[in-house]
Amino acid sequence: MVLGGAIFVLGLLFASGVRLPLGRLPGDIVVERQNFRLHIPITTCLLISAVASALLLLLSRLLKR
């Protein structure tokens, strides 16, 4: 329930326009043209995935005790 509540709060923050300071890391792809801009955050996604995996692993090990 706590995890669901945290996800809900994060969703509300993102919907209100709050941004995390993770944009434009080295490895992210940015294509800018005259009237077009494309940002593909590959490194940012990998970083978020690694942190989330580590937290979930830690949480699962704590709950097994």
C-alpha positions as CSV (number, residue, x, y, z in Angstrom):
1,M,0.0,0.0,0.0
2,V,2.9,2.3,0.7
3,L,4.5,1.7,-2.6
4,G,1.1,2.3,-4.4
5,G,0.8,5.6,-2.5
6,A,4.3,6.7,-3.4
7,I,3.6,5.9,-7.1
8,F,0.3,7.9,-6.9
9,V,2.1,10.9,-5.4
10,L,4.8,10.7,-8.0
11,G,2.1,10.6,-10.7
12,L,0.5,13.7,-9.3
13,L,3.8,15.5,-9.2
14,F,4.6,14.7,-12.8
15,A,1.1,15.7,-13.9
16,S,1.5,19.0,-12.2
17,G,4.7,19.7,-14.2
18,V,7.3,19.0,-11.6
19,R,10.5,17.7,-13.3
20,L,13.3,15.6,-11.9
21,P,16.9,17.0,-12.3
22,L,17.9,14.0,-14.5
23,G,17.6,15.3,-18.0
24,R,20.4,15.3,-20.6
25,L,22.8,12.9,-19.1
26,P,25.7,11.7,-21.2
27,G,24.4,9.0,-23.5
28,D,20.9,10.6,-23.9
29,I,20.1,11.2,-27.6
30,V,19.0,14.7,-28.6
31,V,18.1,15.5,-32.2
32,E,17.3,19.2,-32.9
33,R,16.2,20.5,-36.3
34,Q,14.6,23.7,-37.4
35,N,11.1,23.1,-36.1
36,F,11.6,19.8,-34.4
37,R,13.3,18.5,-31.2
38,L,13.5,14.8,-30.2
39,H,14.9,13.7,-26.8
40,I,15.5,10.0,-26.2
41,P,16.7,9.6,-22.5
42,I,18.4,6.2,-22.8
43,T,20.9,6.8,-20.0
44,T,18.3,8.3,-17.7
45,C,16.0,5.3,-18.2
46,L,18.9,2.9,-17.4
47,L,19.8,4.9,-14.3
48,I,16.2,4.9,-13.0
49,S,15.9,1.2,-13.8
50,A,19.0,0.3,-11.9
51,V,18.0,2.4,-8.8
52,A,14.5,0.9,-8.8
53,S,15.9,-2.7,-9.2
54,A,18.3,-2.1,-6.3
55,L,15.5,-0.7,-4.1
56,L,13.2,-3.5,-4.8
57,L,15.9,-6.1,-4.2
58,L,16.7,-4.5,-0.8
59,L,13.0,-4.3,0.0
60,S,12.5,-8.0,-0.9
61,R,15.4,-9.1,1.3
62,L,14.2,-7.0,4.2
63,L,10.7,-8.5,4.0
64,K,12.0,-12.1,3.9
65,R,13.4,-11.8,7.4
